[in-house]
């Protein structure tokens, strides 16, 4: 796993819920195969955490419903991981979205208000 975490960057969040969201995203990224990247960065009004992989990407037919329960691209997956991530982010007044990052096929970005 590759990491880009700036020293001194802090984030206000429930540590157990944040861990749950990150574990769900990392498990999905690892299941996709290949490399995994975690990047954290400060923006003027938020802290962003990106979890990316270079697996096969998200099929077009499930992109619109990714954060709904029971939607899965993994054989044997429950389809609850991303729904839980979305609930965790909503509880933090933040958001999660499928984003793009050059040379990575799938990136999920968590936005926490500053």
Biopython code that builds the backbone (N, CA, C, O; Angstrom):
import numpy as np
from Bio.PDB.StructureBuilder import StructureBuilder

atoms = [
    (1, "UNK", "N", (0.853, -1.175, 0.000)),
    (1, "UNK", "CA", (0.000, 0.000, 0.000)),
    (1, "UNK", "C", (0.896, 1.235, 0.000)),
    (1, "UNK", "O", (1.861, 1.330, 0.759)),
    (2, "UNK", "N", (0.552, 2.161, -0.861)),
    (2, "UNK", "CA", (1.256, 3.429, -0.929)),
    (2, "UNK", "C", (0.495, 4.458, -0.101)),
    (2, "UNK", "O", (-0.735, 4.439, -0.055)),
    (3, "UNK", "N", (1.238, 5.364, 0.558)),
    (3, "UNK", "CA", (0.600, 6.386, 1.391)),
    (3, "UNK", "C", (1.231, 7.737, 1.141)),
    (3, "UNK", "O", (2.445, 7.864, 0.977)),
    (4, "UNK", "N", (0.376, 8.740, 1.118)),
    (4, "UNK", "CA", (0.814, 10.128, 1.072)),
    (4, "UNK", "C", (0.057, 10.856, 2.172)),
    (4, "UNK", "O", (-1.056, 11.340, 1.961)),
    (5, "UNK", "N", (0.671, 10.930, 3.348)),
    (5, "UNK", "CA", (0.035, 11.525, 4.513)),
    (5, "UNK", "C", (0.921, 12.651, 5.022)),
    (5, "UNK", "O", (2.000, 12.391, 5.553)),
    (6, "UNK", "N", (0.489, 13.889, 4.871)),
    (6, "UNK", "CA", (1.330, 15.001, 5.303)),
    (6, "UNK", "C", (1.484, 15.018, 6.822)),
    (6, "UNK", "O", (0.515, 14.787, 7.545)),
    (7, "UNK", "N", (2.689, 15.289, 7.307)),
    (7, "UNK", "CA", (2.894, 15.355, 8.749)),
    (7, "UNK", "C", (2.079, 16.502, 9.348)),
    (7, "UNK", "O", (1.963, 17.577, 8.761)),
    (8, "UNK", "N", (1.524, 16.248, 10.517)),
    (8, "UNK", "CA", (0.788, 17.290, 11.218)),
    (8, "UNK", "C", (-0.649, 17.474, 10.779)),
    (8, "UNK", "O", (-1.359, 18.297, 11.357)),
    (9, "UNK", "N", (-1.102, 16.744, 9.784)),
    (9, "UNK", "CA", (-2.497, 16.860, 9.349)),
    (9, "UNK", "C", (-3.388, 16.200, 10.390)),
    (9, "UNK", "O", (-3.178, 15.042, 10.751)),
    (10, "UNK", "N", (-4.376, 16.930, 10.868)),
    (10, "UNK", "CA", (-5.300, 16.378, 11.856)),
    (10, "UNK", "C", (-6.709, 16.355, 11.289)),
    (10, "UNK", "O", (-7.045, 17.074, 10.349)),
    (11, "UNK", "N", (-7.512, 15.508, 11.894)),
    (11, "UNK", "CA", (-8.870, 15.293, 11.436)),
    (11, "UNK", "C", (-9.737, 15.075, 12.666)),
    (11, "UNK", "O", (-9.382, 14.292, 13.546)),
    (12, "UNK", "N", (-10.865, 15.759, 12.733)),
    (12, "UNK", "CA", (-11.791, 15.573, 13.846)),
    (12, "UNK", "C", (-12.854, 14.574, 13.407)),
    (12, "UNK", "O", (-13.672, 14.856, 12.531)),
    (13, "UNK", "N", (-12.825, 13.394, 14.037)),
    (13, "UNK", "CA", (-13.778, 12.346, 13.674)),
    (13, "UNK", "C", (-13.840, 11.324, 14.796)),
    (13, "UNK", "O", (-12.911, 11.201, 15.594)),
    (14, "UNK", "N", (-14.939, 10.597, 14.845)),
    (14, "UNK", "CA", (-15.067, 9.480, 15.771)),
    (14, "UNK", "C", (-14.087, 8.405, 15.297)),
    (14, "UNK", "O", (-14.244, 7.881, 14.194)),
    (15, "UNK", "N", (-13.088, 8.070, 16.098)),
    (15, "UNK", "CA", (-12.056, 7.145, 15.615)),
    (15, "UNK", "C", (-12.579, 5.769, 15.230)),
    (15, "UNK", "O", (-12.090, 5.174, 14.269)),
    (16, "UNK", "N", (-13.556, 5.254, 15.953)),
    (16, "UNK", "CA", (-14.087, 3.927, 15.615)),
    (16, "UNK", "C", (-14.855, 3.947, 14.294)),
    (16, "UNK", "O", (-14.707, 3.046, 13.469)),
    (17, "UNK", "N", (-15.668, 4.973, 14.102)),
    (17, "UNK", "CA", (-16.433, 5.071, 12.855)),
    (17, "UNK", "C", (-15.504, 5.354, 11.666)),
    (17, "UNK", "O", (-15.695, 4.802, 10.582)),
    (18, "UNK", "N", (-14.502, 6.213, 11.873)),
    (18, "UNK", "CA", (-13.534, 6.496, 10.807)),
    (18, "UNK", "C", (-12.790, 5.227, 10.429)),
    (18, "UNK", "O", (-12.602, 4.937, 9.247)),
    (19, "UNK", "N", (-12.372, 4.480, 11.423)),
    (19, "UNK", "CA", (-11.679, 3.215, 11.151)),
    (19, "UNK", "C", (-12.577, 2.278, 10.349)),
    (19, "UNK", "O", (-12.124, 1.639, 9.399)),
    (20, "UNK", "N", (-13.848, 2.199, 10.733)),
    (20, "UNK", "CA", (-14.796, 1.333, 10.030)),
    (20, "UNK", "C", (-14.904, 1.735, 8.553)),
    (20, "UNK", "O", (-14.883, 0.875, 7.673)),
    (21, "UNK", "N", (-15.017, 3.021, 8.287)),
    (21, "UNK", "CA", (-15.122, 3.496, 6.903)),
    (21, "UNK", "C", (-13.846, 3.182, 6.123)),
    (21, "UNK", "O", (-13.907, 2.698, 4.993)),
    (22, "UNK", "N", (-12.694, 3.457, 6.731)),
    (22, "UNK", "CA", (-11.432, 3.218, 6.028)),
    (22, "UNK", "C", (-11.192, 1.730, 5.797)),
    (22, "UNK", "O", (-10.714, 1.341, 4.732)),
    (23, "UNK", "N", (-11.513, 0.901, 6.772)),
    (23, "UNK", "CA", (-11.351, -0.549, 6.591)),
    (23, "UNK", "C", (-12.237, -1.039, 5.447)),
    (23, "UNK", "O", (-11.800, -1.852, 4.632)),
    (24, "UNK", "N", (-13.474, -0.554, 5.379)),
    (24, "UNK", "CA", (-14.353, -0.956, 4.277)),
    (24, "UNK", "C", (-13.761, -0.571, 2.927)),
    (24, "UNK", "O", (-13.755, -1.376, 1.996)),
    (25, "UNK", "N", (-13.262, 0.666, 2.819)),
    (25, "UNK", "CA", (-12.676, 1.116, 1.547)),
    (25, "UNK", "C", (-11.395, 0.349, 1.217)),
    (25, "UNK", "O", (-11.181, -0.034, 0.067)),
    (26, "UNK", "N", (-10.553, 0.125, 2.210)),
    (26, "UNK", "CA", (-9.303, -0.609, 1.972)),
    (26, "UNK", "C", (-9.577, -2.071, 1.622)),
    (26, "UNK", "O", (-8.906, -2.634, 0.757)),
    (27, "UNK", "N", (-10.547, -2.686, 2.279)),
    (27, "UNK", "CA", (-10.899, -4.071, 1.932)),
    (27, "UNK", "C", (-11.366, -4.158, 0.482)),
    (27, "UNK", "O", (-10.971, -5.069, -0.246)),
    (28, "UNK", "N", (-12.204, -3.212, 0.062)),
    (28, "UNK", "CA", (-12.665, -3.191, -1.329)),
    (28, "UNK", "C", (-11.499, -3.004, -2.289)),
    (28, "UNK", "O", (-11.412, -3.684, -3.311)),
    (29, "UNK", "N", (-10.604, -2.079, -1.955)),
    (29, "UNK", "CA", (-9.464, -1.796, -2.829)),
    (29, "UNK", "C", (-8.551, -3.016, -2.940)),
    (29, "UNK", "O", (-8.090, -3.353, -4.031)),
    (30, "UNK", "N", (-8.294, -3.669, -1.821)),
    (30, "UNK", "CA", (-7.430, -4.858, -1.839)),
    (30, "UNK", "C", (-8.086, -5.994, -2.616)),
    (30, "UNK", "O", (-7.409, -6.731, -3.332)),
    (31, "UNK", "N", (-9.406, -6.135, -2.475)),
    (31, "UNK", "CA", (-10.117, -7.195, -3.192)),
    (31, "UNK", "C", (-10.068, -6.977, -4.698)),
    (31, "UNK", "O", (-10.142, -7.934, -5.469)),
    (32, "UNK", "N", (-9.944, -5.717, -5.121)),
    (32, "UNK", "CA", (-9.867, -5.406, -6.550)),
    (32, "UNK", "C", (-8.528, -5.846, -7.137)),
    (32, "UNK", "O", (-8.393, -5.964, -8.355)),
    (33, "UNK", "N", (-7.548, -6.086, -6.285)),
    (33, "UNK", "CA", (-6.234, -6.519, -6.744)),
    (33, "UNK", "C", (-5.361, -5.337, -7.109)),
    (33, "UNK", "O", (-5.844, -4.213, -7.247)),
    (34, "UNK", "N", (-4.097, -5.591, -7.261)),
    (34, "UNK", "CA", (-3.174, -4.539, -7.668)),
    (34, "UNK", "C", (-2.754, -3.630, -6.523)),
    (34, "UNK", "O", (-2.763, -4.016, -5.354)),
    (35, "UNK", "N", (-2.389, -2.417, -6.898)),
    (35, "UNK", "CA", (-1.878, -1.448, -5.925)),
    (35, "UNK", "C", (-3.018, -0.703, -5.243)),
    (35, "UNK", "O", (-4.117, -0.579, -5.783)),
    (36, "UNK", "N", (-2.723, -0.205, -4.028)),
    (36, "UNK", "CA", (-3.666, 0.604, -3.257)),
    (36, "UNK", "C", (-2.931, 1.868, -2.817)),
    (36, "UNK", "O", (-1.766, 1.823, -2.423)),
    (37, "UNK", "N", (-3.633, 2.991, -2.894)),
    (37, "UNK", "CA", (-3.067, 4.284, -2.504)),
    (37, "UNK", "C", (-4.007, 4.957, -1.513)),
    (37, "UNK", "O", (-5.223, 4.968, -1.705)),
    (38, "UNK", "N", (-3.431, 5.522, -0.447)),
    (38, "UNK", "CA", (-4.183, 6.354, 0.493)),
    (38, "UNK", "C", (-3.500, 7.709, 0.529)),
    (38, "UNK", "O", (-2.301, 7.810, 0.786)),
    (39, "UNK", "N", (-4.284, 8.754, 0.266)),
    (39, "UNK", "CA", (-3.773, 10.125, 0.258)),
    (39, "UNK", "C", (-4.658, 10.965, 1.171)),
    (39, "UNK", "O", (-5.884, 10.887, 1.104)),
    (40, "UNK", "N", (-4.030, 11.765, 2.019)),
    (40, "UNK", "CA", (-4.781, 12.724, 2.833)),
    (40, "UNK", "C", (-4.233, 14.102, 2.512)),
    (40, "UNK", "O", (-3.028, 14.276, 2.328)),
    (41, "UNK", "N", (-5.129, 15.083, 2.447)),
    (41, "UNK", "CA", (-4.703, 16.440, 2.136)),
    (41, "UNK", "C", (-5.669, 17.459, 2.712)),
    (41, "UNK", "O", (-6.867, 17.208, 2.834)),
    (42, "UNK", "N", (-5.125, 18.604, 3.061)),
    (42, "UNK", "CA", (-5.954, 19.697, 3.564)),
    (42, "UNK", "C", (-6.347, 20.573, 2.396)),
    (42, "UNK", "O", (-5.521, 20.920, 1.551)),
    (43, "UNK", "N", (-7.627, 20.928, 2.361)),
    (43, "UNK", "CA", (-8.130, 21.908, 1.408)),
    (43, "UNK", "C", (-8.616, 23.094, 2.228)),
    (43, "UNK", "O", (-8.710, 22.983, 3.451)),
    (44, "UNK", "N", (-8.925, 24.215, 1.606)),
    (44, "UNK", "CA", (-9.298, 25.401, 2.390)),
    (44, "UNK", "C", (-10.443, 25.175, 3.385)),
    (44, "UNK", "O", (-10.425, 25.734, 4.481)),
    (45, "UNK", "N", (-11.428, 24.368, 3.013)),
    (45, "UNK", "CA", (-12.584, 24.189, 3.898)),
    (45, "UNK", "C", (-12.814, 22.747, 4.322)),
    (45, "UNK", "O", (-13.879, 22.421, 4.848)),
    (46, "UNK", "N", (-11.826, 21.873, 4.101)),
    (46, "UNK", "CA", (-12.035, 20.464, 4.422)),
    (46, "UNK", "C", (-10.714, 19.706, 4.495)),
    (46, "UNK", "O", (-9.654, 20.208, 4.121)),
    (47, "UNK", "N", (-10.824, 18.489, 4.987)),
    (47, "UNK", "CA", (-9.737, 17.517, 4.905)),
    (47, "UNK", "C", (-10.247, 16.401, 4.004)),
    (47, "UNK", "O", (-11.343, 15.879, 4.204)),
    (48, "UNK", "N", (-9.449, 16.045, 3.020)),
    (48, "UNK", "CA", (-9.814, 15.004, 2.070)),
    (48, "UNK", "C", (-8.959, 13.765, 2.318)),
    (48, "UNK", "O", (-7.753, 13.862, 2.545)),
    (49, "UNK", "N", (-9.597, 12.606, 2.272)),
    (49, "UNK", "CA", (-8.891, 11.332, 2.340)),
    (49, "UNK", "C", (-9.328, 10.537, 1.112)),
    (49, "UNK", "O", (-10.518, 10.296, 0.909)),
    (50, "UNK", "N", (-8.363, 10.137, 0.303)),
    (50, "UNK", "CA", (-8.644, 9.401, -0.932)),
    (50, "UNK", "C", (-8.106, 7.975, -0.788)),
    (50, "UNK", "O", (-6.971, 7.773, -0.358)),
    (51, "UNK", "N", (-8.923, 7.000, -1.148)),
    (51, "UNK", "CA", (-8.501, 5.608, -1.178)),
    (51, "UNK", "C", (-8.690, 5.137, -2.610)),
    (51, "UNK", "O", (-9.805, 5.120, -3.132)),
    (52, "UNK", "N", (-7.578, 4.754, -3.237)),
    (52, "UNK", "CA", (-7.599, 4.415, -4.667)),
    (52, "UNK", "C", (-7.010, 3.026, -4.901)),
    (52, "UNK", "O", (-6.203, 2.533, -4.113)),
    (53, "UNK", "N", (-7.431, 2.413, -5.998)),
    (53, "UNK", "CA", (-6.818, 1.158, -6.420)),
    (53, "UNK", "C", (-6.690, 1.154, -7.934)),
    (53, "UNK", "O", (-7.310, 1.959, -8.627)),
    (54, "UNK", "N", (-5.878, 0.237, -8.432)),
    (54, "UNK", "CA", (-5.717, 0.125, -9.879)),
    (54, "UNK", "C", (-6.280, -1.189, -10.400)),
    (54, "UNK", "O", (-5.749, -1.789, -11.334)),
    (55, "UNK", "N", (-7.375, -1.622, -9.768)),
    (55, "UNK", "CA", (-8.073, -2.836, -10.201)),
    (55, "UNK", "C", (-8.910, -2.582, -11.443)),
    (55, "UNK", "O", (-8.614, -1.664, -12.208)),
    (56, "UNK", "N", (-9.945, -3.376, -11.657)),
    (56, "UNK", "CA", (-10.727, -3.283, -12.882)),
    (56, "UNK", "C", (-11.667, -2.089, -12.968)),
    (56, "UNK", "O", (-12.236, -1.837, -14.030)),
    (57, "UNK", "N", (-11.845, -1.351, -11.886)),
    (57, "UNK", "CA", (-12.740, -0.193, -11.914)),
    (57, "UNK", "C", (-14.165, -0.573, -11.549)),
    (57, "UNK", "O", (-14.477, -1.743, -11.329)),
    (58, "UNK", "N", (-15.013, 0.429, -11.490)),
    (58, "UNK", "CA", (-16.415, 0.237, -11.115)),
    (58, "UNK", "C", (-17.241, 0.100, -12.393)),
    (58, "UNK", "O", (-17.173, 0.968, -13.262)),
    (59, "UNK", "N", (-18.011, -0.965, -12.519)),
    (59, "UNK", "CA", (-18.852, -1.119, -13.713)),
    (59, "UNK", "C", (-19.856, 0.031, -13.832)),
    (59, "UNK", "O", (-20.415, 0.489, -12.835)),
    (60, "UNK", "N", (-20.069, 0.477, -15.037)),
    (60, "UNK", "CA", (-20.988, 1.598, -15.288)),
    (60, "UNK", "C", (-22.391, 1.331, -14.748)),
    (60, "UNK", "O", (-23.063, 2.257, -14.293)),
    (61, "UNK", "N", (-22.837, 0.088, -14.793)),
    (61, "UNK", "CA", (-24.216, -0.205, -14.405)),
    (61, "UNK", "C", (-24.486, -0.084, -12.905)),
    (61, "UNK", "O", (-25.649, -0.082, -12.501)),
    (62, "UNK", "N", (-23.454, 0.016, -12.069)),
    (62, "UNK", "CA", (-23.708, 0.189, -10.634)),
    (62, "UNK", "C", (-23.211, 1.531, -10.091)),
    (62, "UNK", "O", (-23.372, 1.808, -8.903)),
    (63, "UNK", "N", (-22.621, 2.351, -10.924)),
    (63, "UNK", "CA", (-22.071, 3.630, -10.447)),
    (63, "UNK", "C", (-23.122, 4.517, -9.778)),
    (63, "UNK", "O", (-22.834, 5.137, -8.754)),
    (64, "UNK", "N", (-24.310, 4.590, -10.324)),
    (64, "UNK", "CA", (-25.342, 5.478, -9.786)),
    (64, "UNK", "C", (-25.885, 4.998, -8.443)),
    (64, "UNK", "O", (-26.458, 5.786, -7.691)),
    (65, "UNK", "N", (-25.712, 3.716, -8.134)),
    (65, "UNK", "CA", (-26.283, 3.174, -6.899)),
    (65, "UNK", "C", (-25.220, 2.639, -5.937)),
    (65, "UNK", "O", (-25.539, 1.854, -5.044)),
    (66, "UNK", "N", (-23.986, 3.046, -6.104)),
    (66, "UNK", "CA", (-22.872, 2.520, -5.313)),
    (66, "UNK", "C", (-23.071, 2.592, -3.805)),
    (66, "UNK", "O", (-22.681, 1.668, -3.092)),
    (67, "UNK", "N", (-23.665, 3.658, -3.310)),
    (67, "UNK", "CA", (-23.739, 3.876, -1.869)),
    (67, "UNK", "C", (-25.054, 3.371, -1.264)),
    (67, "UNK", "O", (-25.341, 3.622, -0.094)),
    (68, "UNK", "N", (-25.842, 2.666, -2.063)),
    (68, "UNK", "CA", (-27.070, 2.049, -1.570)),
    (68, "UNK", "C", (-26.732, 0.658, -1.045)),
    (68, "UNK", "O", (-25.827, 0.003, -1.561)),
    (69, "UNK", "N", (-27.458, 0.201, -0.016)),
    (69, "UNK", "CA", (-27.188, -1.144, 0.509)),
    (69, "UNK", "C", (-27.412, -2.228, -0.540)),
    (69, "UNK", "O", (-28.275, -2.115, -1.411)),
    (70, "UNK", "N", (-26.616, -3.270, -0.427)),
    (70, "UNK", "CA", (-26.719, -4.499, -1.207)),
    (70, "UNK", "C", (-26.325, -4.345, -2.667)),
    (70, "UNK", "O", (-26.744, -5.138, -3.510)),
    (71, "UNK", "N", (-25.515, -3.320, -2.977)),
    (71, "UNK", "CA", (-24.936, -3.170, -4.307)),
    (71, "UNK", "C", (-23.476, -3.597, -4.197)),
    (71, "UNK", "O", (-22.725, -3.015, -3.415)),
    (72, "UNK", "N", (-23.068, -4.587, -4.957)),
    (72, "UNK", "CA", (-21.713, -5.108, -4.833)),
    (72, "UNK", "C", (-21.137, -5.457, -6.192)),
    (72, "UNK", "O", (-21.848, -5.904, -7.092)),
    (73, "UNK", "N", (-19.834, -5.246, -6.325)),
    (73, "UNK", "CA", (-19.132, -5.678, -7.529)),
    (73, "UNK", "C", (-18.296, -6.912, -7.242)),
    (73, "UNK", "O", (-17.676, -7.475, -8.144)),
    (74, "UNK", "N", (-18.281, -7.331, -5.979)),
    (74, "UNK", "CA", (-17.454, -8.459, -5.566)),
    (74, "UNK", "C", (-18.287, -9.715, -5.389)),
    (74, "UNK", "O", (-19.327, -9.683, -4.731)),
    (75, "UNK", "N", (-17.844, -10.817, -5.967)),
    (75, "UNK", "CA", (-18.542, -12.081, -5.736)),
    (75, "UNK", "C", (-18.524, -12.396, -4.236)),
    (75, "UNK", "O", (-17.468, -12.368, -3.603)),
    (76, "UNK", "N", (-19.678, -12.691, -3.683)),
    (76, "UNK", "CA", (-19.751, -13.001, -2.262)),
    (76, "UNK", "C", (-19.802, -11.781, -1.364)),
    (76, "UNK", "O", (-19.918, -11.923, -0.147)),
    (77, "UNK", "N", (-19.718, -10.570, -1.937)),
    (77, "UNK", "CA", (-19.791, -9.355, -1.132)),
    (77, "UNK", "C", (-21.216, -9.085, -0.675)),
    (77, "UNK", "O", (-22.173, -9.464, -1.351)),
    (78, "UNK", "N", (-21.359, -8.427, 0.479)),
    (78, "UNK", "CA", (-22.694, -8.139, 0.998)),
    (78, "UNK", "C", (-23.291, -6.885, 0.380)),
    (78, "UNK", "O", (-24.509, -6.710, 0.385)),
    (79, "UNK", "N", (-22.450, -6.015, -0.148)),
    (79, "UNK", "CA", (-22.949, -4.764, -0.692)),
    (79, "UNK", "C", (-23.272, -3.742, 0.388)),
    (79, "UNK", "O", (-24.009, -2.788, 0.140)),
    (80, "UNK", "N", (-22.726, -3.935, 1.586)),
    (80, "UNK", "CA", (-22.987, -2.997, 2.675)),
    (80, "UNK", "C", (-21.812, -2.061, 2.946)),
    (80, "UNK", "O", (-21.994, -1.028, 3.591)),
    (81, "UNK", "N", (-20.621, -2.393, 2.474)),
    (81, "UNK", "CA", (-19.428, -1.605, 2.787)),
    (81, "UNK", "C", (-19.538, -0.140, 2.423)),
    (81, "UNK", "O", (-19.297, 0.721, 3.269)),
    (82, "UNK", "N", (-19.894, 0.165, 1.187)),
    (82, "UNK", "CA", (-19.978, 1.566, 0.760)),
    (82, "UNK", "C", (-21.175, 2.274, 1.368)),
    (82, "UNK", "O", (-21.122, 3.483, 1.598)),
    (83, "UNK", "N", (-22.262, 1.544, 1.635)),
    (83, "UNK", "CA", (-23.411, 2.152, 2.310)),
    (83, "UNK", "C", (-23.022, 2.579, 3.721)),
    (83, "UNK", "O", (-23.441, 3.636, 4.192)),
    (84, "UNK", "N", (-22.226, 1.761, 4.391)),
    (84, "UNK", "CA", (-21.743, 2.110, 5.733)),
    (84, "UNK", "C", (-20.817, 3.311, 5.658)),
    (84, "UNK", "O", (-20.904, 4.209, 6.496)),
    (85, "UNK", "N", (-19.935, 3.344, 4.672)),
    (85, "UNK", "CA", (-19.040, 4.502, 4.504)),
    (85, "UNK", "C", (-19.864, 5.774, 4.330)),
    (85, "UNK", "O", (-19.553, 6.799, 4.937)),
    (86, "UNK", "N", (-20.900, 5.719, 3.516)),
    (86, "UNK", "CA", (-21.749, 6.897, 3.291)),
    (86, "UNK", "C", (-22.426, 7.342, 4.592)),
    (86, "UNK", "O", (-22.525, 8.541, 4.856)),
    (87, "UNK", "N", (-22.888, 6.395, 5.402)),
    (87, "UNK", "CA", (-23.526, 6.746, 6.684)),
    (87, "UNK", "C", (-22.524, 7.356, 7.652)),
    (87, "UNK", "O", (-22.842, 8.318, 8.351)),
    (88, "UNK", "N", (-21.329, 6.810, 7.697)),
    (88, "UNK", "CA", (-20.280, 7.361, 8.561)),
    (88, "UNK", "C", (-19.972, 8.802, 8.159)),
    (88, "UNK", "O", (-19.840, 9.681, 9.010)),
    (89, "UNK", "N", (-19.859, 9.028, 6.864)),
    (89, "UNK", "CA", (-19.534, 10.380, 6.405)),
    (89, "UNK", "C", (-20.679, 11.351, 6.675)),
    (89, "UNK", "O", (-20.436, 12.500, 7.045)),
    (90, "UNK", "N", (-21.915, 10.909, 6.496)),
    (90, "UNK", "CA", (-23.064, 11.764, 6.788)),
    (90, "UNK", "C", (-23.089, 12.123, 8.273)),
    (90, "UNK", "O", (-23.418, 13.255, 8.629)),
    (91, "UNK", "N", (-22.743, 11.167, 9.145)),
    (91, "UNK", "CA", (-22.707, 11.432, 10.587)),
    (91, "UNK", "C", (-21.636, 12.455, 10.955)),
    (91, "UNK", "O", (-21.719, 13.092, 12.005)),
    (92, "UNK", "N", (-20.631, 12.612, 10.094)),
    (92, "UNK", "CA", (-19.559, 13.590, 10.315)),
    (92, "UNK", "C", (-19.793, 14.884, 9.518)),
    (92, "UNK", "O", (-18.892, 15.712, 9.394)),
    (93, "UNK", "N", (-20.992, 15.046, 8.989)),
    (93, "UNK", "CA", (-21.310, 16.199, 8.130)),
    (93, "UNK", "C", (-20.364, 16.294, 6.937)),
    (93, "UNK", "O", (-20.052, 17.382, 6.453)),
    (94, "UNK", "N", (-19.925, 15.153, 6.486)),
    (94, "UNK", "CA", (-19.021, 15.089, 5.342)),
    (94, "UNK", "C", (-19.691, 14.371, 4.181)),
    (94, "UNK", "O", (-20.914, 14.250, 4.125)),
    (95, "UNK", "N", (-18.866, 13.898, 3.260)),
    (95, "UNK", "CA", (-19.399, 13.197, 2.098)),
    (95, "UNK", "C", (-18.381, 12.203, 1.569)),
    (95, "UNK", "O", (-17.192, 12.281, 1.879)),
    (96, "UNK", "N", (-18.864, 11.276, 0.771)),
    (96, "UNK", "CA", (-18.017, 10.327, 0.058)),
    (96, "UNK", "C", (-18.468, 10.330, -1.387)),
    (96, "UNK", "O", (-19.661, 10.400, -1.680)),
    (97, "UNK", "N", (-17.500, 10.253, -2.285)),
    (97, "UNK", "CA", (-17.851, 10.187, -3.697)),
    (97, "UNK", "C", (-16.831, 9.378, -4.463)),
    (97, "UNK", "O", (-15.670, 9.268, -4.070)),
    (98, "UNK", "N", (-17.283, 8.825, -5.550)),
    (98, "UNK", "CA", (-16.398, 8.154, -6.482)),
    (98, "UNK", "C", (-15.710, 9.254, -7.260)),
    (98, "UNK", "O", (-16.373, 10.078, -7.891)),
    (99, "UNK", "N", (-14.386, 9.279, -7.221)),
    (99, "UNK", "CA", (-13.647, 10.364, -7.862)),
    (99, "UNK", "C", (-12.615, 9.789, -8.818)),
    (99, "UNK", "O", (-12.535, 8.576, -9.008)),
    (100, "UNK", "N", (-11.838, 10.661, -9.409)),
    (100, "UNK", "CA", (-10.809, 10.240, -10.355)),
    (100, "UNK", "C", (-9.458, 10.770, -9.919)),
    (100, "UNK", "O", (-9.347, 11.865, -9.368)),
    (101, "UNK", "N", (-8.439, 9.977, -10.174)),
    (101, "UNK", "CA", (-7.062, 10.366, -9.902)),
    (101, "UNK", "C", (-6.231, 9.738, -11.009)),
    (101, "UNK", "O", (-6.358, 8.541, -11.268)),
    (102, "UNK", "N", (-5.384, 10.518, -11.665)),
    (102, "UNK", "CA", (-4.592, 9.968, -12.767)),
    (102, "UNK", "C", (-3.837, 8.701, -12.365)),
    (102, "UNK", "O", (-3.238, 8.639, -11.291)),
    (103, "UNK", "N", (-3.872, 7.716, -13.218)),
    (103, "UNK", "CA", (-3.219, 6.409, -13.127)),
    (103, "UNK", "C", (-3.877, 5.448, -12.127)),
    (103, "UNK", "O", (-3.320, 4.387, -11.841)),
    (104, "UNK", "N", (-5.035, 5.797, -11.599)),
    (104, "UNK", "CA", (-5.772, 4.905, -10.702)),
    (104, "UNK", "C", (-7.157, 4.666, -11.299)),
    (104, "UNK", "O", (-7.802, 5.605, -11.765)),
    (105, "UNK", "N", (-7.614, 3.423, -11.286)),
    (105, "UNK", "CA", (-8.901, 3.114, -11.906)),
    (105, "UNK", "C", (-10.088, 3.453, -11.011)),
    (105, "UNK", "O", (-11.152, 3.822, -11.507)),
    (106, "UNK", "N", (-9.916, 3.332, -9.704)),
    (106, "UNK", "CA", (-11.005, 3.606, -8.770)),
    (106, "UNK", "C", (-10.486, 4.428, -7.607)),
    (106, "UNK", "O", (-9.476, 4.071, -7.000)),
    (107, "UNK", "N", (-11.157, 5.518, -7.287)),
    (107, "UNK", "CA", (-10.818, 6.330, -6.115)),
    (107, "UNK", "C", (-12.103, 6.733, -5.405)),
    (107, "UNK", "O", (-13.059, 7.189, -6.032)),
    (108, "UNK", "N", (-12.109, 6.559, -4.109)),
    (108, "UNK", "CA", (-13.184, 7.084, -3.279)),
    (108, "UNK", "C", (-12.593, 8.197, -2.445)),
    (108, "UNK", "O", (-11.538, 8.034, -1.832)),
    (109, "UNK", "N", (-13.271, 9.326, -2.423)),
    (109, "UNK", "CA", (-12.801, 10.489, -1.689)),
    (109, "UNK", "C", (-13.755, 10.795, -0.550)),
    (109, "UNK", "O", (-14.963, 10.940, -0.741)),
    (110, "UNK", "N", (-13.177, 10.890, 0.642)),
    (110, "UNK", "CA", (-13.929, 11.267, 1.835)),
    (110, "UNK", "C", (-13.630, 12.738, 2.114)),
    (110, "UNK", "O", (-12.470, 13.142, 2.184)),
    (111, "UNK", "N", (-14.690, 13.533, 2.273)),
    (111, "UNK", "CA", (-14.517, 14.954, 2.592)),
    (111, "UNK", "C", (-15.051, 15.206, 3.986)),
    (111, "UNK", "O", (-16.232, 15.011, 4.272)),
    (112, "UNK", "N", (-14.138, 15.648, 4.850)),
    (112, "UNK", "CA", (-14.489, 16.017, 6.218)),
    (112, "UNK", "C", (-14.440, 17.530, 6.322)),
    (112, "UNK", "O", (-13.454, 18.133, 5.898)),
    (113, "UNK", "N", (-15.475, 18.172, 6.875)),
    (113, "UNK", "CA", (-15.419, 19.627, 7.021)),
    (113, "UNK", "C", (-14.288, 20.017, 7.977)),
    (113, "UNK", "O", (-14.002, 19.313, 8.946)),
    (114, "UNK", "N", (-13.662, 21.138, 7.685)),
    (114, "UNK", "CA", (-12.541, 21.600, 8.532)),
    (114, "UNK", "C", (-13.055, 22.244, 9.790)),
    (114, "UNK", "O", (-12.265, 22.692, 10.621)),
]
sb = StructureBuilder()
sb.init_structure("model")
sb.init_model(0)
sb.init_chain("A")
sb.init_seg("    ")
for serial, (resi, resn, name, xyz) in enumerate(atoms, 1):
    if name == "N":
        sb.init_residue(resn, " ", resi, " ")
    sb.init_atom(name, np.array(xyz, "f"), 0.0, 1.0, " ", f" {name:<3s}", serial, name[0])
structure = sb.get_structure()
